[in-house]
């Protein structure tokens, strides 16, 4: 196994000038935490130099420039001493001090019940607490328990890492030619993550070398590829292979898989357990426009970007204004002759000045060398996105203006977002009215924004059309009003089949019942992971687990991976053939999930269409739970919720 990164940072011998220059790029609140680790002096927590306010993506916590400068001055003297003594550290802070440090950093109270989750996430002791030990299980028993994983994206790589650590043989079935999932498939211009990168990486595999705070697709794909290689996952992947079908074999207690390679050849594989890691946003959804096939120029979905098409000097039509279009349009507008954007729905935007910002060499120095700095930086990214705003995601039944907002917090958010949009539109009142959503903020996906979207729409060669596209012909698109827009290239930024989990695979459980029949358009899974009637079958990023208001999918993925490995351990410990969630436990969970989702802002009646909802208008893909609760529920399986045979 490759060596994990040292959370205390790498030793250094740099001169004072180099250190001082690097500190100019530091998050000063995180620097203060590093200073406590370096000096062992917790009296910093009682001083006047302290964070003022903690909110998402603001890494200086509203500290004044003068306060920041004074901390940097003191830190330079401390780092000089730390360097000169050979970068040795005093004993680490005790548990009580660590909790005080957490609350100090976020300028508020971090309740005691959250401390274990946050310490586990930070790994200050360098121990991966989410790994499940199989050391007490005979090696021969593990060797006879092969597992198949569908998909080599973020979740599939994680499953492979955990299976490899446990000594369980596994194979990953991947339809693409490389790992990374969504970060392999989505290669459109401007494609990037919308969670801060120092949080959007595995907790046990942080990366100090990100070149942007919100990395673009190539760098993200490289991270997942490098991680897969480091943990020897790649050697277990069957690339350019799809799982056509999987059927539970009652007599042998196995899953029989039918695999189909790119060349059309087929192969059968039998395994003891099956893990789905295919995700929710991997099957592109094309619009239903009459005459689409007649268009004679290049036309493609954003997730199937044709890299052979040169956009420069072309007239490009983009259908959709969601997250992908939000990233694509500003990029292609730099070289296209004309960009016409067809707005299907208006989007709320969240200001984030760091969205396109590069990580300077000084900032990377801090991540590499300041003791525990990167771990506290991860905490500072995570905490504002945890459960503090959880109450604000629910509709207040007494709230008077439900068309405008869902509760008092939501109304404040509306004013804040509206001010941000108006500021960018300037005196262009017509544009302001055309882009300002009427539905409550956060009811649909909110987009990260550093001003590039509206700045692009105000350029003379970019036009926003807020009419539906009714038809296409050889030369372009026609709107509801009868207007025809000529185009050389058409891009469909129209989303995915989010509610059609594992489609189009044929997965059959007990008695030949297919998962598609069981789920229909309203999929259910206990904790989003297990399904009655489908023994030894586990789902990562399953129904009801997408995060719309907090956390990151990697955090959720690590919770799910630990739970699944706990289930596999139960099977091996008991020498059992199968493990299947009880229908009663699953039904109870599904009932409570639907009850919670119906109360959330994502189910708000003012929203007429959203990829969060299925064809009946029900929210099926999102998690309404507190992160703390989901973390607790998935730490290990409750065997009483299962039938183990």
VOGU-3710 file (C-alpha; in Angstrom, 3 decimals, decimal comma):
1> xxxxxxxxxx> 0,000/0,000/0,000  1,337/3,463/-0,875  2,225/5,846/1,929  -0,525/8,241/2,962  0,176/11,964/2,993  1,576/13,322/6,258  -1,086/15,610/7,789  1,650/17,435/9,715  3,158/18,637/6,434  6,575/18,192/4,907
11> xxxxxxxxxx> 9,695/19,566/6,592  11,282/22,621/4,935  14,431/24,747/4,988  13,182/27,753/3,011  14,441/31,214/3,903  12,380/33,871/5,663  11,547/35,713/2,456  10,079/32,584/0,846  8,034/31,783/3,952  6,789/35,362/4,288
21> xxxxxxxxxx> 5,710/35,471/0,646  3,835/32,171/1,029  1,984/33,404/4,106  0,493/36,226/2,040  -1,584/33,563/0,279  -2,635/31,731/3,458  -6,086/31,457/4,961  -5,246/33,298/8,176  -7,838/31,473/10,322  -6,307/28,134/9,236
31> xxxxxxxxxx> -2,850/29,579/9,816  -3,836/30,292/13,420  -4,770/26,624/13,847  -1,410/25,566/12,413  0,341/27,906/14,845  -1,256/26,082/17,786  0,025/22,760/16,455  3,517/24,227/15,926  3,821/25,883/19,309  1,540/23,876/21,579
41> xxxxxxxxxx> 0,250/27,251/22,774  -3,551/27,156/22,962  -3,688/30,667/24,461  -4,117/31,834/20,849  -7,752/30,814/21,324  -8,130/33,479/24,016  -6,553/36,305/22,029  -8,077/39,203/20,105  -6,856/38,000/16,708  -9,688/35,705/15,729
51> xxxxxxxxxx> -12,162/34,872/12,953  -15,223/37,117/12,883  -17,735/35,197/10,791  -17,798/31,894/8,911  -19,632/31,478/5,627  -19,220/29,334/2,549  -16,083/29,872/0,427  -14,837/32,844/2,500  -11,547/31,562/3,800  -10,482/34,658/5,786
61> xxxxxxxxxx> -13,622/34,564/7,945  -14,113/38,349/7,692  -10,874/39,155/9,557  -9,671/42,682/8,842  -6,557/43,267/6,713  -4,725/44,621/9,770  -5,595/41,551/11,839  -4,478/39,272/9,012  -1,176/41,120/8,697  -0,474/40,818/12,430
71> xxxxxxxxxx> -1,155/37,082/12,417  1,192/36,656/9,455  3,899/38,627/11,267  3,637/36,417/14,350  3,417/33,270/12,228  6,656/34,127/10,409  8,547/34,313/13,705  6,994/31,022/14,834  7,781/29,317/11,525  11,376/30,520/11,717
81> xxxxxxxxxx> 11,746/28,800/15,075  9,905/25,700/13,812  12,241/25,460/10,804  15,371/26,003/12,844  14,487/23,213/15,292  14,093/20,751/12,445  10,310/21,019/12,002  9,569/19,042/15,157  6,178/19,339/16,810  5,123/19,401/20,460
91> xxxxxxxxxx> 2,508/16,883/21,680  -0,788/17,264/19,783  -3,734/19,179/21,274  -6,072/17,107/23,429  -9,715/16,444/22,516  -11,085/19,371/24,503  -8,636/21,772/22,863  -9,484/20,440/19,403  -13,169/21,183/19,991  -12,268/24,704/21,149
101> xxxxxxxxxx> -10,164/25,112/17,997  -13,110/24,075/15,824  -15,452/26,582/17,429  -12,783/29,314/17,329  -12,149/28,728/13,628  -15,801/29,072/12,617  -16,531/31,934/15,056  -19,367/29,950/16,585  -20,285/26,825/18,460  -19,388/23,396/17,088
111> xxxxxxxxxx> -21,645/21,098/19,169  -19,988/18,144/20,859  -21,987/15,611/18,820  -20,350/16,903/15,617  -16,769/16,643/16,871  -16,270/12,887/16,181  -17,566/13,271/12,608  -15,365/16,270/11,925  -12,259/14,691/13,481  -12,836/11,596/11,379
121> xxxxxxxxxx> -13,143/13,778/8,282  -9,953/15,719/9,086  -7,759/12,722/10,013  -5,464/14,825/12,177  -3,926/11,620/13,538  -3,224/10,304/10,047  -5,527/7,319/10,628  -8,198/6,466/8,068  -11,044/5,739/10,502  -13,474/4,886/7,694
131> xxxxxxxxxx> -11,577/1,785/6,631  -13,261/-1,422/7,831  -10,924/-4,096/9,186  -11,213/-7,671/7,897  -7,997/-8,832/9,571  -9,865/-11,241/11,883  -11,444/-13,050/8,908  -9,321/-15,870/7,416  -7,637/-14,914/4,191  -9,019/-18,007/2,465
141> xxxxxxxxxx> -12,600/-16,968/3,272  -12,016/-13,517/1,817  -10,422/-14,981/-1,296  -13,582/-16,994/-1,959  -15,842/-13,936/-1,837  -15,404/-12,146/-5,202  -17,252/-8,852/-5,695  -18,170/-6,941/-8,852  -18,463/-3,164/-8,971  -20,319/-1,371/-11,763
151> xxxxxxxxxx> -18,591/1,872/-12,717  -15,114/3,328/-12,139  -16,100/6,845/-11,210  -15,583/8,448/-7,807  -17,703/5,828/-5,996  -16,385/2,845/-7,934  -12,751/3,769/-7,286  -13,592/4,202/-3,602  -15,276/0,786/-3,503  -12,216/-0,729/-5,168
161> xxxxxxxxxx> -9,876/0,871/-2,635  -11,898/-0,478/0,297  -12,225/-3,960/-1,193  -8,501/-4,053/-1,878  -7,688/-2,988/1,675  -9,953/-5,774/2,963  -8,248/-8,389/0,810  -11,425/-9,188/-1,103  -10,997/-9,976/-4,821  -12,985/-7,658/-7,052
171> xxxxxxxxxx> -13,521/-6,523/-10,612  -14,864/-3,159/-11,764  -16,953/-3,051/-14,930  -16,452/0,276/-16,714  -18,055/1,277/-20,016  -15,470/3,998/-20,704  -11,806/3,668/-21,641  -10,640/5,339/-18,410  -11,615/5,998/-14,816  -13,283/9,102/-13,408
181> xxxxxxxxxx> -16,935/8,658/-14,340  -18,482/12,080/-14,831  -15,003/13,626/-14,917  -14,047/11,298/-17,754  -17,219/11,799/-19,782  -17,877/15,532/-19,404  -15,189/17,311/-21,417  -17,045/20,396/-22,511  -15,328/23,797/-22,364  -15,402/25,266/-18,862
191> xxxxxxxxxx> -16,312/22,010/-17,108  -15,343/22,265/-13,441  -16,429/21,183/-9,960  -18,630/23,408/-7,768  -17,331/22,153/-4,404  -13,996/23,480/-3,150  -11,328/21,020/-4,298  -9,577/20,695/-0,971  -12,865/19,180/0,248  -13,810/17,483/-3,025
201> xxxxxxxxxx> -11,224/14,714/-2,692  -11,070/11,572/-0,606  -10,525/12,286/3,092  -7,654/9,766/3,143  -6,110/11,075/-0,084  -5,907/14,893/0,093  -4,139/16,752/-2,676  -1,857/19,687/-1,937  -1,180/20,383/-5,600  -4,539/21,581/-6,978
211> xxxxxxxxxx> -3,917/24,385/-9,453  -7,378/25,946/-8,979  -9,637/26,131/-5,958  -12,484/24,752/-8,094  -10,636/22,503/-10,500  -11,506/21,884/-14,120  -12,297/18,508/-15,624  -8,800/17,488/-16,820  -7,269/18,005/-13,386  -10,117/16,200/-11,646
221> xxxxxxxxxx> -9,821/13,231/-13,985  -6,068/13,131/-13,359  -6,673/13,068/-9,594  -9,032/10,101/-9,792  -6,779/8,310/-12,256  -3,710/8,834/-10,064  -5,597/7,677/-6,974  -6,851/4,568/-8,759  -3,304/3,747/-9,814  -1,836/4,438/-6,375
231> xxxxxxxxxx> -4,220/1,993/-4,716  -3,864/-0,535/-7,574  -7,514/-0,239/-8,526  -6,832/0,222/-12,236  -5,498/-3,323/-12,565  -8,939/-4,602/-11,520  -10,960/-2,580/-14,047  -12,377/-4,072/-17,239  -12,512/-1,014/-19,453  -14,843/-0,501/-22,427
241> xxxxxxxxxx> -17,132/-3,175/-21,008  -20,785/-2,837/-20,073  -22,850/-4,949/-17,743  -25,792/-6,014/-19,882  -27,553/-7,972/-17,146  -27,214/-9,367/-13,656  -29,363/-12,099/-12,113  -29,437/-13,460/-8,552  -28,830/-17,211/-8,379  -30,791/-18,546/-5,424
251> xxxxxxxxxx> -29,131/-21,946/-5,297  -25,531/-20,749/-5,256  -26,027/-17,410/-3,516  -24,273/-15,573/-6,335  -24,884/-12,886/-8,907  -24,512/-14,009/-12,515  -23,373/-11,140/-14,740  -23,514/-10,917/-18,498  -20,778/-8,573/-19,735  -20,487/-7,065/-23,191
261> xxxxxxxxxx> -17,194/-5,678/-24,490  -16,800/-2,863/-27,001  -16,232/-5,362/-29,821  -19,577/-7,035/-29,062  -18,123/-10,137/-27,435  -19,866/-11,356/-24,301  -18,672/-13,018/-21,126  -20,332/-14,459/-18,026  -19,076/-13,692/-14,543  -20,283/-14,967/-11,150
271> xxxxxxxxxx> -19,665/-13,043/-7,931  -20,875/-13,188/-4,340  -21,845/-9,520/-4,119  -22,645/-6,731/-6,561  -22,023/-3,013/-5,934  -23,526/-0,379/-8,217  -21,437/2,770/-8,494  -22,936/4,157/-11,684  -24,147/7,446/-10,209  -27,214/9,494/-11,104
281> xxxxxxxxxx> -26,033/11,860/-13,817  -24,529/9,583/-16,448  -27,220/8,994/-19,086  -27,703/12,175/-21,164  -31,238/13,403/-21,706  -31,915/14,934/-25,101  -34,846/17,303/-25,658  -37,831/16,266/-27,736  -37,656/18,743/-30,616  -39,328/18,074/-33,921
291> xxxxxxxxxx> -36,860/17,889/-36,786  -33,719/17,377/-34,671  -32,386/14,767/-37,064  -32,621/17,131/-40,043  -30,051/19,629/-38,733  -27,019/19,296/-41,003  -24,368/20,716/-38,672  -22,750/19,145/-35,590  -25,244/18,683/-32,736  -24,400/16,956/-29,465
301> xxxxxxxxxx> -25,175/16,760/-25,751  -22,823/18,579/-23,375  -21,797/15,233/-21,824  -20,853/13,918/-25,277  -18,916/16,965/-26,428  -17,424/16,533/-29,874  -13,829/17,662/-29,369  -13,295/17,498/-33,141  -15,632/20,456/-33,699  -13,920/23,845/-33,842
311> xxxxxxxxxx> -16,180/26,471/-32,244  -14,055/29,428/-33,340  -15,905/31,712/-35,727  -19,070/29,594/-35,612  -22,676/30,445/-34,790  -23,461/28,259/-31,787  -26,895/27,585/-30,304  -27,007/26,318/-26,723  -30,275/24,779/-25,554  -30,557/25,065/-21,766
321> xxxxxxxxxx> -29,329/27,356/-18,998  -28,534/24,872/-16,227  -25,218/24,040/-14,594  -23,484/22,806/-17,765  -24,605/25,737/-19,912  -23,529/28,074/-17,114  -19,976/26,816/-17,599  -20,020/26,301/-21,358  -21,365/29,632/-22,597  -18,706/31,944/-21,070
331> xxxxxxxxxx> -15,977/29,726/-22,518  -17,240/29,310/-26,076  -18,204/32,990/-26,257  -14,484/33,796/-26,201  -14,048/32,481/-29,753  -17,490/31,888/-31,313  -18,861/34,411/-33,812  -22,339/34,247/-32,295  -23,775/32,415/-29,280  -27,527/32,075/-28,891
341> xxxxxxxxxx> -28,715/30,721/-25,560  -32,207/29,253/-25,299  -33,332/29,658/-21,714  -35,611/26,874/-20,555  -35,727/28,088/-16,934  -34,129/30,858/-14,898  -31,423/30,016/-12,369  -30,525/31,406/-8,973  -26,811/32,185/-8,629  -24,598/32,095/-5,574
351> xxxxxxxxxx> -21,662/34,553/-5,555  -18,275/32,861/-5,345  -15,310/35,069/-6,282  -12,922/32,090/-6,068  -14,769/30,042/-8,674  -12,119/30,546/-11,375  -9,214/31,500/-9,088  -5,850/29,776/-9,409  -4,028/28,347/-6,395  -0,818/30,349/-6,191
361> xxxxxxxxxx> 2,555/28,780/-5,516  2,504/30,465/-2,097  -0,832/28,861/-1,263  0,501/25,457/-2,317  3,544/26,015/-0,073  1,160/26,481/2,853  -0,674/23,254/2,052  2,594/21,347/1,716  4,433/22,618/4,794  2,240/24,258/7,444
371> xxxxxxxxxx> 1,449/21,605/10,058  -2,164/20,422/9,728  -3,052/23,524/7,723  -4,643/21,517/4,890  -6,796/19,564/7,339  -8,132/22,712/8,950  -8,699/24,221/5,512  -10,810/21,169/4,674  -12,757/21,691/7,904  -13,362/25,343/7,021
381> xxxxxxxxxx> -14,739/24,324/3,628  -16,921/21,609/5,153  -18,417/23,264/8,233  -20,442/26,061/6,532  -21,801/23,375/4,182  -22,886/21,020/6,933  -26,099/21,148/8,988  -26,175/24,793/10,082  -28,714/25,745/7,405  -30,667/22,473/7,610
391> xxxxxxxxxx> -33,779/24,081/9,107  -33,825/26,553/6,227  -34,451/23,772/3,694  -37,995/23,157/4,949  -41,170/24,981/3,984  -42,727/26,996/6,798  -46,484/26,264/6,534  -47,224/29,616/8,204  -45,043/31,643/5,861  -47,270/34,256/4,174
401> xxxxxxxxxx> -45,675/34,671/0,730  -45,069/31,121/-0,435  -44,671/32,035/-4,107  -41,707/34,230/-3,248  -39,917/32,150/-0,588  -40,339/29,227/1,793  -39,395/30,675/5,190  -37,659/33,652/6,798  -34,139/32,355/6,074  -35,108/31,626/2,504
411> xxxxxxxxxx> -36,519/35,118/2,083  -33,226/36,631/3,265  -31,439/34,385/0,769  -33,718/35,657/-1,980  -32,824/39,263/-1,192  -29,119/38,402/-1,141  -29,191/36,518/-4,458  -31,392/39,178/-6,072  -28,939/41,890/-5,067  -26,088/39,908/-6,609
421> xxxxxxxxxx> -27,957/39,491/-9,908  -29,040/43,150/-10,016  -25,490/44,332/-9,337  -24,242/42,423/-12,375  -27,049/43,556/-14,668  -26,339/47,208/-13,897  -28,800/49,453/-15,703  -29,981/46,715/-18,025  -33,404/46,297/-16,430  -34,669/44,150/-19,303
431> xxxxxxxxxx> -31,912/41,581/-18,762  -32,501/41,653/-15,017  -36,171/40,792/-15,462  -35,378/38,051/-17,969  -32,897/36,242/-15,721  -34,440/36,771/-12,269  -36,195/33,557/-11,142  -39,661/33,769/-9,624  -39,526/30,519/-7,663  -37,942/30,442/-4,167
441> xxxxxxxxxx> -34,137/30,239/-4,094  -32,560/26,822/-3,426  -35,703/25,044/-4,683  -33,638/24,022/-7,730  -29,898/23,641/-8,100  -28,163/26,929/-7,262  -25,228/27,786/-9,499  -21,805/28,999/-8,396  -21,110/32,364/-9,972  -18,172/34,740/-10,163
451> xxxxxxxxxx> -19,908/37,097/-12,570  -18,920/35,328/-15,776  -22,468/34,262/-16,790  -24,215/37,617/-16,864  -21,097/39,372/-18,078  -21,146/36,997/-21,039  -24,853/37,511/-21,733  -24,230/41,266/-21,987  -21,702/40,856/-24,797  -22,949/42,022/-28,223
461> xxxxxxxxxx> -22,425/38,659/-29,950  -24,343/36,711/-27,258  -28,138/36,596/-27,178  -30,482/35,124/-24,585  -33,803/33,851/-25,933  -36,378/32,924/-23,308  -38,692/31,038/-25,635  -39,130/27,312/-26,074  -37,504/25,628/-29,062  -40,332/24,009/-31,021
471> xxxxxxxxxx> -38,558/22,779/-34,105  -35,315/22,344/-36,009  -34,459/22,184/-39,679  -31,290/21,886/-41,735  -30,001/25,341/-40,807  -31,153/26,066/-37,264  -33,865/26,249/-34,624  -37,374/27,726/-34,494  -39,046/29,224/-31,422  -42,650/29,310/-30,247
481> xxxxxxxxxx> -43,100/32,799/-31,688  -41,995/31,617/-35,130  -38,509/33,094/-35,028  -35,800/31,115/-36,815  -32,218/31,173/-35,469  -29,464/30,092/-37,862  -26,737/27,959/-36,303  -23,593/26,122/-37,364  -23,395/24,046/-34,155  -26,073/23,037/-31,633
491> xxxxxxxxxx> -25,245/22,080/-28,030  -27,875/20,380/-25,881  -27,180/21,332/-22,262  -30,343/19,536/-21,227  -29,353/17,357/-18,289  -29,674/13,661/-17,560  -32,151/10,885/-16,782  -31,602/11,435/-13,054  -34,516/9,304/-11,832  -33,733/6,308/-14,046
501> xxxxxxxxxx> -31,212/4,610/-11,791  -29,040/1,893/-13,377  -30,914/2,292/-16,657  -30,707/0,572/-19,122  -29,157/-2,406/-17,253  -31,296/-5,475/-16,559  -30,878/-6,434/-12,897  -33,007/-9,295/-11,571  -33,318/-10,222/-7,916  -35,308/-12,968/-6,197
511> xxxxxxxxxx> -37,973/-14,676/-8,326  -36,688/-12,901/-11,437  -38,113/-9,517/-10,414  -36,270/-6,733/-12,231  -35,041/-3,652/-10,469  -36,702/-1,547/-13,179  -40,051/-3,161/-12,333  -39,521/-2,708/-8,608  -38,511/0,921/-8,893  -40,340/2,268/-11,918
521> xxxxxxxxxx> -40,064/6,067/-11,770  -40,088/6,152/-7,961  -36,942/4,326/-6,809  -36,442/3,405/-3,148  -33,485/1,954/-1,261  -32,844/1,604/2,461  -30,379/4,390/3,313  -30,133/4,688/-0,466  -28,001/1,525/-0,382  -29,962/-1,756/-0,164
531> xxxxxxxxxx> -33,194/-3,042/-1,734  -35,601/-5,785/-0,532  -35,596/-8,773/-2,840  -32,054/-8,070/-4,056  -29,647/-9,913/-1,725  -25,953/-8,997/-1,623  -26,690/-6,002/-3,842  -25,539/-2,556/-2,772  -25,909/0,874/-4,328  -23,608/3,868/-3,958
541> xxxxxxxxxx> -25,079/7,290/-4,776  -28,478/5,619/-4,871  -32,010/7,010/-4,563  -32,422/9,772/-2,023  -28,686/10,397/-1,530  -27,862/13,318/-3,812  -26,860/16,397/-1,819  -28,422/19,736/-2,737  -27,806/21,829/0,368  -24,732/20,539/2,173
551> xxxxxxxxxx> -21,669/18,315/2,215  -20,145/16,691/-0,829  -20,788/13,474/-2,723  -17,353/12,231/-1,695  -18,290/12,539/1,993  -21,530/10,667/1,300  -19,657/8,117/-0,796  -17,252/7,381/2,033  -20,211/6,871/4,390  -21,822/4,454/1,932
561> xxxxxxxxxx> -18,585/2,561/1,272  -18,052/1,993/5,000  -21,625/0,732/5,376  -21,275/-1,672/2,434  -17,974/-3,008/3,732  -19,692/-3,528/7,097  -22,342/-5,622/5,355  -19,703/-7,706/3,590  -17,967/-8,245/6,919  -21,230/-9,546/8,427
571> xxxxxxxxxx> -21,568/-12,005/5,543  -18,032/-13,282/5,991  -18,136/-13,375/9,795  -21,308/-15,457/9,755  -20,316/-17,553/6,751  -23,663/-16,504/5,281  -24,854/-16,968/1,731  -26,935/-13,803/1,531  -27,900/-10,591/3,268  -31,087/-8,769/2,354
581> xxxxxxxxxx> -32,755/-5,762/3,965  -36,079/-6,545/5,643  -39,084/-5,139/3,748  -40,370/-3,626/7,001  -37,167/-1,682/7,686  -36,987/-0,530/4,082  -40,650/0,534/3,974  -40,331/2,458/7,230  -37,278/4,293/5,950  -38,943/5,039/2,597
591> xxxxxxxxxx> -42,045/6,402/4,346  -40,017/8,763/6,512  -37,866/9,825/3,547  -40,908/10,750/1,461  -42,481/12,560/4,403  -39,317/14,621/4,891  -38,847/15,349/1,193  -42,453/16,525/0,845  -41,731/19,212/3,438  -38,542/20,481/1,780
601> xxxxxxxxxx> -38,104/23,464/-0,457  -37,245/21,096/-3,344  -40,911/20,009/-3,319  -42,150/23,607/-3,383  -45,253/23,986/-5,585  -43,805/27,072/-7,280  -41,268/24,852/-9,066  -42,842/23,344/-12,143  -39,880/21,354/-13,463  -36,623/20,188/-11,924
611> xxxxxxxxxx> -34,288/17,250/-12,434  -34,775/16,595/-8,720  -38,278/15,302/-9,556  -39,624/12,294/-11,392  -42,377/12,294/-14,016  -45,030/12,477/-11,272  -43,408/15,564/-9,769  -42,046/13,732/-6,696  -38,529/14,422/-5,452  -36,700/11,086/-5,550
621> xxxxxxxxxx> -32,995/11,784/-5,864  -32,216/14,094/-2,927  -31,320/13,482/0,708  -33,259/15,561/3,269  -31,251/14,263/6,234  -28,709/16,012/8,389  -25,204/14,930/7,450  -24,595/13,997/11,082  -27,567/11,624/11,060  -26,586/9,950/7,798
631> xxxxxxxxxx> -23,015/9,587/9,061  -24,286/7,913/12,228  -26,700/5,598/10,406  -24,004/4,364/8,026  -21,153/3,786/10,467  -22,098/0,115/10,584  -25,141/-1,910/9,550  -27,859/-2,818/12,046  -27,983/-6,574/11,549  -31,543/-6,632/12,894
641> xxxxx> -32,615/-4,665/9,783  -31,516/-7,579/7,593  -32,313/-11,185/6,858  -29,000/-13,022/6,891  -29,146/-16,571/5,539
//
